[in-house]
Amino acid sequence: MSRIPTKAEILEWIEQNPTLTAKRDIAKAFGIKGAARIDLKRILKELEAEGHLEKRKKTYQDPDRLPPVSVLLVTGPDGDGDLFAKPMEWHGEGVEPRVLVIPRASDPALGEGDRILARLTLVKDEPYHYEARLIRRIGTNPKRVLGIFRKKSEGGRIVPIDKGADKEWTVAADAMHGAKDGELVEAEQAGPKGRMGLPSARIVERLGDPSAPRAVSLIAIHQHSIPDAFPDKVVEEADAMKPADLNGREDLRDLPLITIDPSDARDHDDACYAHADEDPKNEGGHILWVAIADVAHYVRPGTALDREAKKRGNSTYFPDRVVPMLPDRLSGDLCSLHEGVPRACVAVRMVLDAKGQKLSHTFHRGLMRSPASLHYEEVQEAIDGNPNDRCGPLLEPVLQPLYACYEALLKARAARQPLELDLPERRIELAEDGTVKSVNFKDRLDAHKLIEEFMVLANVAAAETLLSKKVPLLFRIHEEPPKEKLDALRETAQAAGFNLAKGQVLRTEHLNRLLNDAAGSEDAELINLSTLRSMTQAYYGPQHIGHFGLALKSYAHFTSPIRRYSDLIVHRALITAHGWGDDGLREEDIDRLEQTGMHISDTERRSMVAERDTTDRYLASYLSDRVGAEFTGRISGIARFGVFVKLDETGADGLLPMRALGREYFHYDREDQTLMGADTGRVISVGQRVKVKLAEAVPVTGGIALELLEIEDQKVEGGSRSPAGHSSRRKPHKGKRKGTKPKRKVTRRRR
């Protein structure tokens, strides 16, 4: 007979393997078979009765786990001087866990009675349960400054890089944190103004050379005026929040709603669960649940939190940091659907048929508890036959039904024909010191596409519900391309030997046909980029116009209220529509939907530009030690002053100035997006393959200058057109009449 484990051994196993908590998993781990399972069941019942475990459906889980971001109360140092704390949010019935606070040199001094927001790490074989790293002290919100440190005889001063700052900050000798003259530093106010009326500061982070990679995102934040410091009132409101309870909510804690996010996700605002529909009238159908963090419960209309969230409009993401829309207490804690803790949510239950068509849906305001926070790669590996310890127990009951539902949705997607662009996304990976370790293109796994399809369907359900209930909302609007952009795309396609039909109402299926024709050819990237450029930019507004790119009549953003104010508006509209409480849309908010939509569309564009500038600077830094190296690429744009080239290896955009194109004068055709050599008649156009040499990479500006070596496998003579790099204007090449566009060879290809 198999040896029955002790209660201590079972508890240790569950603590170390939080996703392997079903009775069969525990039996398998200890080799328990046959009649011995009866004894195991008895021990588990005893542990449950004693409060060490709680049974959730068919699994046993330790109720004494803390969320990864928690509010702690500092209890003071022990006899050895180590600082300890206890959790403020506690759901367990066992012994309250002991938390060791590990301070960094830049952290403020903490004492007994301080409340802190901290990131926790579970530890083993120690006289305490967790180690905590300070995020910030609650109740204090010191003003911060980014600037250049100038060392003085005693201490120094900080010259802010913010153009709007008119005063320097003084730094005492004991608050320099080892900063050197000329370094970029981040500091926080350390006391009242001194004798000269200058604020006193304490340096909390040294960022080194202002042109170094670690400074890149901070400079972008200040350059684009992205608010990165929360006002005191906002922080106070967030810190005062308590976790939501079941009052007025449906109990969804038994639903295995899992989160699937990037491995470095900073928050978890959506969870999903699917199973086969047992209704015989819907053979082969599915039930899909999508649960979204109930941010509206915490961010009430008219509060300081609401005003600041609206001001920011959205979170802004950089390779090394995030500027959140909401304070840490909400974005990283109470509104994040962490594994194993109860969290408020708004969930939509959708009934799908075997072809992925949505038959019906209902919304629910509930309380959920996610059994697992997973990342894309491990989920995909599990589905592909290599599950890890976290995914193994979830494979059959949770993951496989999700993928079965996704397969059905793919059928509906194929029928709908949303725009199918194939443009790989760059991923910049940073080393610990902030330098760029690698630049790769992100993998597009089925796990990514699955979550995207689920979120799109939930967004559609939100828009349809609010339309049917006649409650105003902010739609996500994407209008069809304007005629002039379509004409430009059609010309580009024809020059590459493809065809985009004319004289009919444009639909996404026509564009998809073009993209499919180009797929696998040397012009595939060109056609994808040109199609993207023909699109209008999506925006927010109360008008029911539809989403052209997704081929949807009704679409609203509902699934990311932690990081988008538009989604918070939709959540409030759903609260109003269902009569769930007094935290829905107010009349004054409805009256200002047009202005709100315009504002958050602007903040979204601001974030996009800041993120793009930061990426450009990181890429320039990455390439700065490879000046003189040769690269291949494709012409991505034509301007009067030169040619833009997208490099194959990194996706970086570099500039070929006019003087780098050869010794002749080039005539610029803005309408046709071409350059034509006055002497040779050579035509340079978007999409051509080139070989270039890296002439310059400037991390501070993100500028990358190139020299042209070959175009379409033909060598190009270098050298400037004159010693000063200029050329006298010449007449067009002989044989070309003035104003005549160059003829481009067109090769028709059969579909």
N, C-alpha and C positions, 0 to 999 in steps of 0.2 A: 504493500500500500504506500502511496506517495506521502512524503512528510508534509504535514500541514504547517504553513508558516505562522510565526507569532504575529500578534497584533502590531507590534512595533515594526516588523518586517513589511507587513502589508501597507502600513502608513508611509513608510519610507519609499516603497515602490510607487505609490500613488503620487507622492510629492515629487519624485524624480521623473515620473511619466504621466503628466496631467491629461494626455489624450488617450492613454491606455487604461481606462478606468472601468470598462465593462467587466462583469464577473468572469466572462470567458477569457478576457485579456489577462486578468489576474491569475486565473487557473493555468493558462498557458505559460505565463512567466515562471510559475513555481512547479510546473510539471504535474499539476493535479488532474487526475482522471477518474472516471467511474464514480464509485460511491463516495470517494473523498470529496467530491464537489458539495455534498450535503454538509460536511463539516465546514467547508469554506463559506458556504452560504450562512451558516450559523454565526461564524465569527464576524462576517460583514454586517449581519443584523445587530450583533452586540456593539460593534463600533458605531453603527448608526444611532443606536439607542443611547450610547454614552456621549454622543455629540461630536465624535471625532470625524465622522463622515456624514454626508447627506446624500440621499438617493435622488437622482434626477433621471426619470424614466428608467433605463436599463444600465445606468452607469453610476459609479460611486466617485464623488469628488471631494477633495479637501476644501471645506468652506473657509479655511483660514488663509487664503491667498490674497495678497494685496495687489491692486492694479500697478502697472509699471510706472505710472506717474501718480503720486499721492501727496496729500497734505499731511504734514507731520507736526507734532508738538515737541519741541526740544525739551527734554527732561533734565539736561545738564550733564556735565562731565562726571565720569566715575573716578575712582581713586587713582587710576593711571593717567587721567587727563583726557581720556577718549570721550568724545561727545556722542550722546545717545538721544534717541527720539522715539515717540510712539505714534501710531496712526490716528488721524482724526476721523477717518471713515473706516469703520470696522463692522464686518458682517458675520464674523465667525463666532462660535460659541466656545472654542478652545482657548488656550493660553494666548494672550495678546502678543504678537510678534515684537521682538526687540530689534531696533534699527540702529546701526552704527552710521553716524554722519562722517563722511570723509571730506574734509575741507580742502579746497585748492588755495594756492597762495593769494589769488586775487579775490577770494570770497570775503565778505564782511564778517566781522566777529559775531558769533552767535552765542546766546546765553539761554539759561532756563526760562521757559515761558514763550520763547519766540515760536511763531508759526512759520513754516517754510513749505514751499512747493519743491518737491525733489523727485529725481528719477531713481528708481530702485532696481537693485540687482539681487536676486536670490543667491544665498551662499550656503555652503555645506561645511560640516565639521568645525563650526565656530560656536562660541557661546552666545551668538546673536543670529538672527534669521535673515536680515537684509543689510546691504550697504547702500547708502544714499549719497547722491551727488546733488548739491544745491542747484536749483534752477533760479530761484529768487526767494527772498524773505517776504512773506506776506505782510501787508500793512505798510510796507515802505516801497517807494517807487522813485528812487533817485534819478535826477535828470542826467542824461548821458551826452557826451560830446565825442566827435571824431575829429582828430586834427594832427598836426605835426608838432612833435615835442622839441622844444628848444631849451637846452640845458643852460642853467645859470650857476653862479657861484654856490648858491644854496638852493637846491631844488631845481625848479625850472618853470616853464610856461608852455601851454598848449595853444597853438594857433589853429582855430577851427577851419576845416576845409569848406564848411557850409558858407556859401556866398552871403547869406542873410545874417551871419553872425558878425557882430561888430566889436566884441570884447574877447580878450584872451582869458584863459583860466590859469590860475597859479597852482603849482604842485609842490608840496613840501618835500624835503629830502627823504623822509621816511615813507613817502607815498608814490615814489617813482617806479617801483616794481622793476628796477633794473633798466629802465628805458634809456636809450642813447639819443644823442642829438641828431635831429633829422628824421627820426623814425615816425611812422604813422602809428598812432595809439588810439585806443578807446578808453575813455575815462568816465567816472561818475562823480557827481557833486559830493564833496566830503564834508562840507560845513558851510557856514554863512560867509558872506562876502568879507574880504579882508580890508586892510587899511586903504587900499587904492580902489576899492569898490569892485574888485574882480572876484569872481566866484572861486572857491577853493575846490580842487579836484584830486581824486585818487585814481591812478592808472590801474585799470582792471585787465587790459589786454594789450600786448605789444604786437603790432602787425608788421614791423620791420620796414623795409623799403616801400615807399608809397606806390611804387610800380610793381611790387611783388604780387604773386597770385592771391595771397590771403587778404589783400586789401581790395581786390577787384569788386566783390559784391557790395561791400560797404560804400565804396565810391559810387557805384551805380545807384544805390539807395538814396544817397544824398543828391546826386546829380539829377535824378528824376523826381525829387521831392516826394518820395514814398514815405509815409509816416511810419516810423519804426519804434517810437516810444509811446506807450499808452499813458494818457493823463491819469493823475492820482485817483480821480473819481471813478474812472473806468475800472481800474485795478481793484479799488475798494468794493465796487459792486460785484465783480467777479469773485473776489475772495470770500464774500459773504454768502455765496451760493451753497446750497446743500443738495445732496443727491436726491433725485426725484423718487417718490415711492409709488405704490399701487393706486393711490387715491385718484379716482376718475379714469383709470387706465385698464386695458385688458392685460391679463397675465399671459405673456408670450414666452416666459422663461423656459418652458419645456421644448420650444421649437429650436432645433439645432441650427440656428442662424450663424453661419461662419463668415468671417471677414477674409477677403483675399486681396492683398495689396503688394506693392513693391517691398522688397526686403528691408529697405531703409525708410519705410513709411513713417511720417511724423504723427499721423492721426489715422483713425479708422472711422469713417462716417457712413459706411454702407455695409450691409450684411445680406446674405441670401440663403435660401433653402428651397429645394424642389422635391417633389415626389409625384408618382404616377397618380392620375385622377382615377378614383375608384368608381366613378359614375359610369354605368354601362352605356349610357347615351353618348359618352365621350370616349369611345374606345381609342386607346393609344394617346390620349391627352395627358396634360401635365398641370399640376398646381405649382405655381411659382410665387414665393414670398420674397419681397425686397424690403428690408427694414433700413430706415435712415435715422441718424441721430436727431433727436427732437431738440434742436437748438432754440426754437421759439419758446420753449418752456423757460429757458434761462435768459434769453435776450428779449426783453419785453419792449413793445413800442414806446417811444418817448424817453427811454432811459439813456443814461450816459453811455452804456454799452451799445445801445442801438445806434446812437448818433455816431459813435466812433466806427462801428462796423460799416455803417452806410458811407461814412467819409472815406474809409479805405476801399470799400467796394469788393475787395477780394484779397486773398492771400497771394503773396508773390514768392516764387520758388527759385532759388539759386543752387548751384552745385554744392555749396558749403553751408547754406543756412536757409531759413524760411522767415519771411516777415508775415506773421499770421494776421488774419482779419480779427480774431478774437484772442484775448489773453490766454496764457498757458493754462490757467485753472480750468478754462472751458475747452480750448482746442486740444490740449494734451491730456485732459483728465475727464471732467464730468460729461463732456459731449463726445468723447471718443469711445467707441464700442469695444472696449478692452475685453480680453478673454477672461471669463470666470466672474465678472462683476455685473450687477444689475445696472442697466442703463435705459433711460427714457428714449423712446423711438416713435416714429410715425411709419407704419408699415402698409404696404399694398399687397393684397392677395389677388393673384391673377390666374384665371382659368384659360388654358391654351388647348387648342385641338392638336391632332397629330401632325398637322402641317404648320404649326407654330402661330396660327392666327389667334389673337386674343378674343375670347368669347365674352368674358365679363371680368370685372374687377371690383374690389371693395377696399376702402381705406380704414385703418385702425390706429388708434393712439394707444400705445402699450408700453410695457416694461419687458425688456428682453435680457437674456444673459448668454453671450456667445460662448460656445464650448471650445472654440479655437480661433486664433488669429494666425492665418497662414499667408505665405507669400507665393507669388505666381509660379516661380520655378519649382518649388517642392510639390505644388498641386499638379503641375504638368507632368513631373516625373512620376508621381503616383499613378496618374491616368495611363502613362506610357509603360507601366509595369514595374516601376521601381519605387514603391512607397517607402518613406522613412517612418520612424517610430511615431511621429506626430500624425501623419496622414493615413497610416495603415488602418487603424480602427475606424476611420471616417470614410474609407474608400467605398465600401459597399453601401452603407446607409445614407451617405451624404454626397460624396463627390460624384459617383457614377450617375445618380439621378440628376445632378446639376448638368452634367455633360449631355445626358439624354435630352433634357429640356433644351439645351443649347443647339443640339442637332436639329430639333424641330424648328427652332427660331431661324436657323440658317435657310430652311425652305421658304419661310415667310420673307426673309431678307432677299432671297433670289427673286422672288415674285415682285417685291417692292422696288428693287434696283436702286438703292442709294448709290451715291458717287463712290467709286472704288479706286481712289488714288493710291499709288504705291510709292510713298516717299519715306524712306527710312529716317528714323529720328536719332540724332546724335546723343551719345551718353558720355559725359565727361566724368572720369573717375579721379578723385583727388587723393594724394598721399596725406599722411598725418600732418605734415608741415605745410599743407595747403598748395603744394605744387601739383601740376597735372601729371598723373601717373599714366593715364592712357585715354585715348579718344576712340570710342567704338560706336557702332550703330546698334541700337537696341533691338533685341530679339522680339519678334511679334509672335508670341505663343498663343495657342488656342485659349489658354487660361486668361490672357488679356482680352481677347475678343469676346469670350463668354461674359465677362463682367461688363464690357461695353454694351453688348446686346441687352443684357438684363437692365442696365441703367437707362438705355434708350427707351425700352418698353415701359419702365416705371415713369419716366418723364412724359411719355405719351398719355399714360393713364391719368397723371395729375392734370394735364391740360384738358383732357376730355371731361373729367369730373367737374372741373371748375366752369367749363363752358356749359355743361348740362345744368349746373346749379346756378348759372348766371352770376358768378362771383368774379369781379375784375381781378386780373393778374398780370404779371409780366411774362410775355412769351419770349422764347428764343427765336429770333427772326433771321432768316437767311433768304434774301431775295435772289431771283434768277439773274444770270450775268447780263450786263448791258450789251446792246447790239455791237458797239464798237470793239469791245473786248472779244466778243465771239468772232467778229470778222478777223481780228488779229490771230486768234487761235486757229481759225480755218486756214489762213494763209500759211501759218507755221506748219500745220498738218499737211497741206498740199505740197509744200517745199520738201517735206520729208517723205513724200510718196503715199500719204494717207488721205482719207476723205472724211469730212464732217458735213453731213447733209445740210442743205440750205432750203429755206422756204417752207419750214414747218415749225410747229410749236416745239421748242426745245424741251426735252426731258432728260433726266439723268441717264436713262438707258442709251440715248444717242452718244453721250460722252463716254459711257462705259464701253460702247462698241469701238470707239476710237482708241481708248486705252488698251482694250483687249487686242486690237489689231497691232498696236505698237509693242505689246509685251514681248520680251525676249529679243527685241531688235536693238541695234545700237542707238536708236532714237527714243527708246522707252523713257529714259529720264527726262529728256527734252519735252516729250509730249505730256508727261505727268506734271512737270514744272509749269509748262505753258497753260495747262488746264487749271492748275491751282491759281495762277495769276489772273485767269479770266473770271474767277469767282469774286463776288462782292464780299465784304467783310460782314460777318454775323453781328447782330446787336440785340439789345433788349428794348422791348416796348410793349404797350398794352394793346397794340393792333393785332388782330388775328389774320396774319398773312401766310404763315406756314414756313417750313424749312426746306428749301430747294435741295441742298446737298444730301439731306437724309431722306428726301422724297416723302415727307410727312406733312399732312394738312394741319395738324395740331401738335405743337411741341413747346414744352416749358422746362426749365431747369429746376429739378426737385431734389436731386440725389447728393448734392454737396453743400449743405448749409453751413458747415464749419468754415468753408473757404470761399463761398460766393454769397453775396448779399441777395442776389436775384432769387436763389433757392430759398432763402429765409422768407422772402416776400410770398413765394408760392406756398410754403408751409403755413404761413399766417392765413392765406386765403383758404386753404383746406380746413384750418381750424374754424374759420368763420362759416364755411360751407356746411360743416358737420355739427356746428354748435357745441364744440368741445370745451370752450372756455372763453375767458375774457382777454386772451392774449392773441387774438386774431388781428385782421386788418382794421384799422381805424378809418373813419370817413376822410380825415385829412390826409392819410396815407394814400387812399384811393384817388383823391383829387390830384395828388402829386406823382402819380405813377409815370406819367410822360417824362417829367423832369428827372425822376429817380432812374428811369431806364437810360436816359441820355448820360447821366452822371456815371453810372456803373459801367456803361459801355466805354466811357473815356478812361476810367480807372483800369479796366481790363486791357485797353490798348497801351496805357502807360506801363503796366506790368510786363506786357509782351515785349515792349521796346527795351526796358531795363534788363529783362532776362536775355534778350538777344545780344545787347551790348556786352553783358557779362560773359556770355559764351564766346563772343568775338575776342574779348581780352584774354580769356583763358587759352583760346586757340593760338593767339599771337604769342603768348608766353610759351606755350608748348613748342611752337615752331622757331622761337627766337634763337636757339642754338643750332639751327639747321640752315642758316643763311648760306646760300650757294648750292644747296641741294636741288635736284631736279624732280619735278612732279608732273603727273598727268592730270588732266581735268577737262572740263567742258565749259564753253562760254555760256554764262547764265544771264548776262545782261549787257546792253550797249548804251553808252551815254556819250555826250559830246566830248567829255574829257578823257574817255578811255573805255576799256572793256573789263567787265567783271567775269572772273573765272571761279568756278566751284571745284576745289581739289578733290580727287577721288578718295585719297587716303583718309582724310579727316572730315571732309565736308566743309572745310573752311572756305570763306569767300575772299579772294584776293583781287587786286586791281592791276591791270595792265594799262599804265598811262599811255597817252597817244604817242609819246616819244619812244615807247618801247615796242611799237608795232612795225618799225622800219623807217627807212629814210624818206619815203614819199609822203605826200599830204593825203589825208583821208577825208572824204566827204561824208557827213553824218546825215542819215535819213531817219528822222524821228518816227515817222509814221510806219516805215517798214522795219525799223529797228536793225539797221545795217550800217556798216562803214564800207566805202568803196575807194580803193586806191586811185589817186589821180593819174599815176604813171602806168601802173600795171593793170588796173581794172579789177584787182583782187577784191572780192566781196567777203567781208567778215560779218557773220550773223550768229544769232543765238543758236546754241546746240552743237556748234562745231567742236571737234576734239582738238585739244592743244597739249603741247609739252612746254612747260615753263620752268624757269629757275627762280628760286626765292631770293629776292633782292633785299628785302627788309621786313622785319616783323617787330612792331612796337607794342608791347603789352599795355602801356599806359592808355593808348587810344584804341587798341584793337586793330590798328591798321596793318595790312599785309600788302606789300608791293612786290610785283612779279616782273620778270623779263620773258619775252616770248622767244621760244626756240623753234617750235614746229607748230604748224596748223594743218590739220587733216593730213598728217604724216609728211608734210612738205616743209623743208627747212626755211627759216625766215632770216634774212640778213638783219643783224642788229645794228645798233648805233643810232644816235639822235640825228634829226634832220638838219641840224646846224649846231655849231659849238654851244649855243645857248639853249639848245633843245627845242628851237622853234623853226618854223618853215614859212617862207612866203607863200601866199595862197596861189595855187595853180589852177589852171582850167581843168575841167574833167578830162578823163582819159579819152584819147582820140577814138572816135566812133560812137561815143555816147552823147546823145543830145542832152542839153541842159534840162534838168527836171525829169529825165527819164529814169525810172527805177531799173536796177539791174535785174536781168532775167536769171532766175534760178532754175537749175535742172530739176525737173519733176519726173519721178518714176512712179507710175501707178502700180499698186500692189493689190492683188485679189484677196478678198476676205474669205 
